[in-house]
Protein backbone atom coordinates (compact mmCIF):
# COMPACT_ATOMS: atom_id res chain seq x y z
CA UNK A 1 0.00 0.00 0.00
CA UNK A 2 1.33 3.42 -0.86
CA UNK A 3 0.32 6.82 0.53
CA UNK A 4 -2.38 7.56 -2.04
CA UNK A 5 -3.98 4.14 -1.46
CA UNK A 6 -3.91 4.79 2.30
CA UNK A 7 -5.60 8.16 1.81
CA UNK A 8 -8.30 6.66 -0.42
CA UNK A 9 -8.99 3.83 2.02
CA UNK A 10 -9.29 6.14 5.03
CA UNK A 11 -11.51 8.55 3.10
CA UNK A 12 -13.77 5.72 1.94
CA UNK A 13 -14.04 4.00 5.35
CA UNK A 14 -14.68 7.22 7.28
CA UNK A 15 -16.69 9.10 4.66
CA UNK A 16 -14.25 12.01 4.58
CA UNK A 17 -13.02 14.08 1.63
CA UNK A 18 -9.78 12.68 0.21
CA UNK A 19 -8.24 16.16 0.15
CA UNK A 20 -8.62 16.60 3.92
CA UNK A 21 -7.38 13.07 4.65
CA UNK A 22 -4.32 13.69 2.44
CA UNK A 23 -3.53 16.88 4.40
CA UNK A 24 -3.66 14.99 7.71
CA UNK A 25 -1.59 12.05 6.43
CA UNK A 26 1.01 14.44 5.01
CA UNK A 27 1.13 16.32 8.32
CA UNK A 28 1.61 13.09 10.30
CA UNK A 29 4.49 12.01 8.05
CA UNK A 30 6.11 15.47 8.22
CA UNK A 31 5.94 15.48 12.02
CA UNK A 32 7.38 11.96 12.18
CA UNK A 33 10.25 12.89 9.83
CA UNK A 34 10.97 16.09 11.76
CA UNK A 35 11.01 14.21 15.08
CA UNK A 36 13.47 11.66 13.69
CA UNK A 37 15.62 14.40 12.16
CA UNK A 38 15.85 16.02 15.60
CA UNK A 39 17.10 12.73 17.05
CA UNK A 40 13.80 11.74 18.61
CA UNK A 41 11.90 8.47 18.57
CA UNK A 42 8.41 7.88 17.16
CA UNK A 43 6.29 5.19 18.78
CA UNK A 44 2.87 4.20 17.54
CA UNK A 45 1.36 1.70 19.96
CA UNK A 46 0.33 -1.51 18.26
CA UNK A 47 2.30 -0.73 15.12
CA UNK A 48 5.87 -0.20 16.29
CA UNK A 49 8.56 2.39 16.77
CA UNK A 50 10.93 4.31 14.54
CA UNK A 51 14.35 5.56 15.57
CA UNK A 52 17.64 6.42 13.95
CA UNK A 53 20.63 4.10 13.90
CA UNK A 54 24.11 5.38 13.25
CA UNK A 55 26.04 3.53 10.57
CA UNK A 56 29.79 3.99 10.96
CA UNK A 57 32.01 5.12 8.12
CA UNK A 58 33.53 2.24 6.20
CA UNK A 59 35.03 1.02 2.96
CA UNK A 60 32.73 -0.87 0.59
CA UNK A 61 33.28 -2.44 -2.83
CA UNK A 62 31.51 -1.05 -5.87
CA UNK A 63 29.70 -4.12 -7.27
CA UNK A 64 30.28 -3.08 -10.89
CA UNK A 65 33.98 -2.24 -10.74
CA UNK A 66 35.16 -3.98 -7.58
CA UNK A 67 36.91 -0.77 -6.51
CA UNK A 68 36.77 0.05 -2.80
CA UNK A 69 35.10 3.35 -1.98
CA UNK A 70 34.78 5.20 1.31
CA UNK A 71 31.27 5.76 2.70
CA UNK A 72 30.85 8.41 5.39
CA UNK A 73 28.99 7.67 8.61
CA UNK A 74 25.29 8.31 8.38
CA UNK A 75 21.99 7.83 10.13
CA UNK A 76 19.39 5.43 8.81
CA UNK A 77 15.82 4.89 10.02
CA UNK A 78 15.12 1.69 11.92
CA UNK A 79 11.66 0.22 12.52
CA UNK A 80 10.90 -2.17 15.36
CA UNK A 81 7.57 -3.94 15.06
CA UNK A 82 5.11 -3.69 17.95
CA UNK A 83 3.60 -6.65 19.80
CA UNK A 84 0.12 -6.28 18.25
CA UNK A 85 1.61 -6.18 14.75
CA UNK A 86 3.67 -9.33 15.45
CA UNK A 87 0.58 -11.15 16.70
CA UNK A 88 -1.47 -10.01 13.70
CA UNK A 89 1.17 -11.10 11.19
CA UNK A 90 1.86 -14.45 12.84
CA UNK A 91 -1.70 -15.53 13.62
CA UNK A 92 -3.06 -18.62 11.86
CA UNK A 93 -6.35 -16.95 10.90
SETORLUM-869863 format. One record per residue (C-alpha): residue number from 0; residue in three letters; x, y, z. Coordinates in steps of 0.2 Angstrom, whole numbers. Example, Ala and Ser with C-alpha at 12.3 -4.5 7.8 and 13.67 -1.06 7.14 Angstrom:
residues 2
nr_rest_c1_c2_c3
0_ALA_62_-22_39 $
1_SER_68_-5_36 $
This chain:
residues 93
nr_rest_c1_c2_c3
0_UNK_0_0_0 $
1_UNK_7_17_-4 $
2_UNK_2_34_3 $
3_UNK_-12_38_-10 $
4_UNK_-20_21_-7 $
5_UNK_-20_24_11 $
6_UNK_-28_41_9 $
7_UNK_-42_33_-2 $
8_UNK_-45_19_10 $
9_UNK_-46_31_25 $
10_UNK_-58_43_16 $
11_UNK_-69_29_10 $
12_UNK_-70_20_27 $
13_UNK_-73_36_36 $
14_UNK_-83_45_23 $
15_UNK_-71_60_23 $
16_UNK_-65_70_8 $
17_UNK_-49_63_1 $
18_UNK_-41_81_1 $
19_UNK_-43_83_20 $
20_UNK_-37_65_23 $
21_UNK_-22_68_12 $
22_UNK_-18_84_22 $
23_UNK_-18_75_39 $
24_UNK_-8_60_32 $
25_UNK_5_72_25 $
26_UNK_6_82_42 $
27_UNK_8_65_52 $
28_UNK_22_60_40 $
29_UNK_31_77_41 $
30_UNK_30_77_60 $
31_UNK_37_60_61 $
32_UNK_51_64_49 $
33_UNK_55_80_59 $
34_UNK_55_71_75 $
35_UNK_67_58_68 $
36_UNK_78_72_61 $
37_UNK_79_80_78 $
38_UNK_86_64_85 $
39_UNK_69_59_93 $
40_UNK_60_42_93 $
41_UNK_42_39_86 $
42_UNK_31_26_94 $
43_UNK_14_21_88 $
44_UNK_7_8_100 $
45_UNK_2_-8_91 $
46_UNK_11_-4_76 $
47_UNK_29_-1_81 $
48_UNK_43_12_84 $
49_UNK_55_22_73 $
50_UNK_72_28_78 $
51_UNK_88_32_70 $
52_UNK_103_21_70 $
53_UNK_121_27_66 $
54_UNK_130_18_53 $
55_UNK_149_20_55 $
56_UNK_160_26_41 $
57_UNK_168_11_31 $
58_UNK_175_5_15 $
59_UNK_164_-4_3 $
60_UNK_166_-12_-14 $
61_UNK_158_-5_-29 $
62_UNK_148_-21_-36 $
63_UNK_151_-15_-54 $
64_UNK_170_-11_-54 $
65_UNK_176_-20_-38 $
66_UNK_185_-4_-33 $
67_UNK_184_0_-14 $
68_UNK_176_17_-10 $
69_UNK_174_26_7 $
70_UNK_156_29_13 $
71_UNK_154_42_27 $
72_UNK_145_38_43 $
73_UNK_126_42_42 $
74_UNK_110_39_51 $
75_UNK_97_27_44 $
76_UNK_79_24_50 $
77_UNK_76_8_60 $
78_UNK_58_1_63 $
79_UNK_55_-11_77 $
80_UNK_38_-20_75 $
81_UNK_26_-18_90 $
82_UNK_18_-33_99 $
83_UNK_1_-31_91 $
84_UNK_8_-31_74 $
85_UNK_18_-47_77 $
86_UNK_3_-56_83 $
87_UNK_-7_-50_69 $
88_UNK_6_-55_56 $
89_UNK_9_-72_64 $
90_UNK_-8_-78_68 $
91_UNK_-15_-93_59 $
92_UNK_-32_-85_55 $
